[in-house]
Each structure stands twice: as C-alpha cells, then as structure tokens.
Amino acid sequence: MGAYNTQDFYRTVIGIRDVAVNDYVCFGGGNSGAHCNIQVTDLSVYWNDGTGNGTTETIEGVQRTSDEIAAIQGDSGGPVYIRSDNNTAYAVGMIQGYPSGVTTHTGSGTWPNGCGGAWVYGGNVCVQTVLFTSIRTIIGGVPGSSLVTG
C-alpha cells in the first residue's frame, strides 16, 4: 500500500490486526494521502451512507494531531492499517465516511480552519473523525474477497 503524496511511502501488508478502543491506526487516503495518529474511539457506530443499502456498523477513529485531518471526501475505500517494522503494516480495514454532526471544513491550510494542506477539489469536506469498516467484516461479507499479503 502507498499514498499519492509520499513517494517514499510504501508498506507491505503482512497480515490482519483487530483493533480495540484507544488503539492507534493510520489511513491511506486517495485524495488526502497518508495520515497517522488516529485513535480508535468506538467499535460500534451505526452509519447510513445514503446509497439505499441501509445502516451498517462501523468503527470510529479520531485524529489526535491537532493540525491534521483524518480524511477528506474521496478517501473512501482507502486502507486503514497499523504500521509495523521494516516498511510493513497490518491491514485493519477500509475508510467509509464520517459521522453526522462532526466538525467539517472545505478550505485549504491547516486544521481547524482548513484541510491540513490536503488538496480540496470542488469543496470536498475534510474531517478529523472518520468511520471505517473492519477488514474481517469485508473479507467475511464480500463474496470472493481476500487479503493479499507480501
């Protein structure tokens, strides 16, 4: 896995990790790049993405670095992982969205007045609180899915 904004950023996935409340994870967003220091705050948040598929159970994480975001619109589908040694990582999940009622921004610059320096296309919303799905839920619930390691 890698991020668009860091040419030297590359991690080989070596397995799966489950998370608990207070664990820290990283996100790899296609629009906003790599973000770490995201603390798991809730393992059971129900969220409706508006696609007509109903409500799903997700995990919530909050960016703990005050001047950085966790994600921006367009990051959905990006990897959630825990860094390991020697440029490796454990797969944790996939970015889904953000809960209603959280603080959002659409400007450039650093948080809290902007999007942490991320590119903002057409007013995309950036947030410090993000919802993600467990990799085990994805592998167990999507027919034919698997995790490629190495």
C-alpha positions as CSV (number, residue, x, y, z in Angstrom):
1,M,0.0,0.0,0.0
2,G,1.1,3.6,-0.6
3,A,-0.1,7.2,-0.6
4,Y,-0.2,9.6,-3.5
5,N,1.6,12.4,-1.6
6,T,4.6,10.5,-0.3
7,Q,6.7,8.9,-3.0
8,D,8.8,7.2,-0.4
9,F,5.8,5.8,1.5
10,Y,5.2,2.2,0.8
11,R,4.3,-0.6,3.2
12,T,4.0,-4.3,2.5
13,V,0.9,-5.9,4.2
14,I,2.0,-8.8,6.3
15,G,-1.3,-9.8,8.0
16,I,-4.5,-8.7,9.7
17,R,-4.9,-6.8,13.0
18,D,-8.1,-6.3,15.0
19,V,-8.3,-3.0,17.0
20,A,-9.7,-2.0,20.4
21,V,-10.7,1.3,21.8
22,N,-7.7,3.5,22.3
23,D,-5.5,1.8,19.6
24,Y,-3.9,4.0,17.0
25,V,-4.2,3.4,13.3
26,C,-3.1,5.1,10.0
27,F,-5.2,5.9,6.9
28,G,-4.1,6.0,3.3
29,G,-6.5,8.3,1.5
30,G,-6.5,8.6,-2.3
31,N,-7.3,12.3,-2.1
32,S,-5.5,13.4,1.1
33,G,-2.6,11.0,1.4
34,A,-1.3,9.1,4.5
35,H,-2.5,10.1,8.0
36,C,-1.5,8.5,11.3
37,N,-2.2,9.2,15.0
38,I,-5.8,8.3,14.5
39,Q,-7.2,6.9,17.8
40,V,-10.0,4.3,17.8
41,T,-12.8,5.8,19.9
42,D,-15.8,3.4,19.3
43,L,-16.1,-0.1,17.8
44,S,-19.8,0.1,17.1
45,V,-21.1,3.2,15.3
46,Y,-24.1,2.7,13.0
47,W,-24.0,4.7,9.8
48,N,-26.1,5.1,6.7
49,D,-24.1,6.1,3.7
50,G,-27.3,7.1,1.7
51,T,-26.8,4.5,-1.0
52,G,-30.0,2.7,-0.2
53,N,-28.2,-0.2,1.4
54,G,-29.4,0.6,4.9
55,T,-27.4,1.1,8.1
56,T,-24.1,-0.6,8.7
57,E,-21.9,-1.0,11.8
58,T,-18.5,0.7,11.6
59,I,-15.6,1.7,13.7
60,E,-14.8,5.3,14.6
61,G,-11.4,7.0,14.7
62,V,-10.3,10.5,15.7
63,Q,-7.2,12.3,14.5
64,R,-5.2,13.3,17.6
65,T,-2.7,15.6,15.9
66,S,-4.4,19.0,16.3
67,D,-3.4,20.5,13.0
68,E,-4.1,17.4,10.8
69,I,-7.1,15.8,9.3
70,A,-8.0,12.1,9.3
71,A,-9.6,12.1,5.8
72,I,-11.3,14.1,3.1
73,Q,-14.1,13.2,0.7
74,G,-12.7,10.9,-1.9
75,D,-10.6,8.9,0.6
76,S,-13.4,6.3,1.0
77,G,-12.1,2.8,0.1
78,G,-8.6,3.7,1.3
79,P,-6.7,1.3,3.6
80,V,-6.7,1.5,7.4
81,Y,-3.6,-0.1,8.8
82,I,-1.2,-0.4,11.8
83,R,2.4,0.3,11.0
84,S,5.0,-2.4,11.8
85,D,8.7,-2.6,11.4
86,N,10.7,-2.5,8.2
87,N,8.1,-0.8,6.0
88,T,5.4,-3.4,6.8
89,A,1.9,-3.0,8.0
90,Y,-1.1,-4.9,9.3
91,A,-4.4,-4.5,7.5
92,V,-7.1,-3.2,9.8
93,G,-9.9,-2.0,7.5
94,M,-11.2,0.4,4.9
95,I,-12.2,4.1,5.1
96,Q,-16.0,4.5,4.8
97,G,-17.1,8.1,5.7
98,Y,-17.7,10.4,8.6
99,P,-20.5,10.5,11.2
100,S,-23.1,13.2,11.1
101,G,-22.6,16.1,13.5
102,V,-18.8,16.3,13.3
103,T,-16.9,19.4,12.5
104,T,-16.1,19.6,8.8
105,H,-14.1,22.0,6.6
106,T,-13.7,22.7,3.0
107,G,-10.8,25.2,3.0
108,S,-7.1,24.8,2.5
109,G,-4.5,25.4,5.2
110,T,-4.2,23.7,8.5
111,W,-6.9,22.4,10.8
112,P,-9.1,23.8,12.4
113,N,-9.6,26.4,9.6
114,G,-8.8,24.2,6.7
115,C,-7.9,20.7,5.4
116,G,-4.4,20.2,6.7
117,G,-2.8,21.1,3.4
118,A,-4.7,18.4,1.5
119,W,-5.9,19.2,-2.0
120,V,-9.5,20.3,-1.9
121,Y,-11.4,19.7,-5.2
122,G,-14.8,21.3,-5.6
123,G,-15.4,21.9,-1.9
124,N,-14.7,18.4,-0.7
125,V,-15.3,18.1,3.1
126,C,-12.4,17.2,5.4
127,V,-12.8,15.8,8.9
128,Q,-10.9,14.7,12.0
129,T,-13.4,12.0,12.8
130,V,-13.8,9.1,10.4
131,L,-15.7,5.8,10.2
132,F,-14.1,2.6,8.8
133,T,-15.0,-1.0,8.3
134,S,-13.0,-3.9,9.8
135,I,-11.0,-5.9,7.2
136,R,-12.5,-9.0,8.8
137,T,-16.0,-7.7,8.0
138,I,-15.0,-7.0,4.4
139,I,-13.4,-10.4,3.9
140,G,-16.2,-12.3,5.6
141,G,-19.0,-10.3,4.0
142,V,-18.0,-9.7,0.4
143,P,-18.1,-12.9,-1.7
144,G,-14.7,-13.7,-3.3
145,S,-12.8,-11.2,-1.3
146,S,-9.4,-11.9,0.3
147,L,-6.3,-10.1,1.6
148,V,-3.2,-10.3,-0.4
149,T,0.0,-10.1,1.7
150,G,3.6,-9.8,0.9
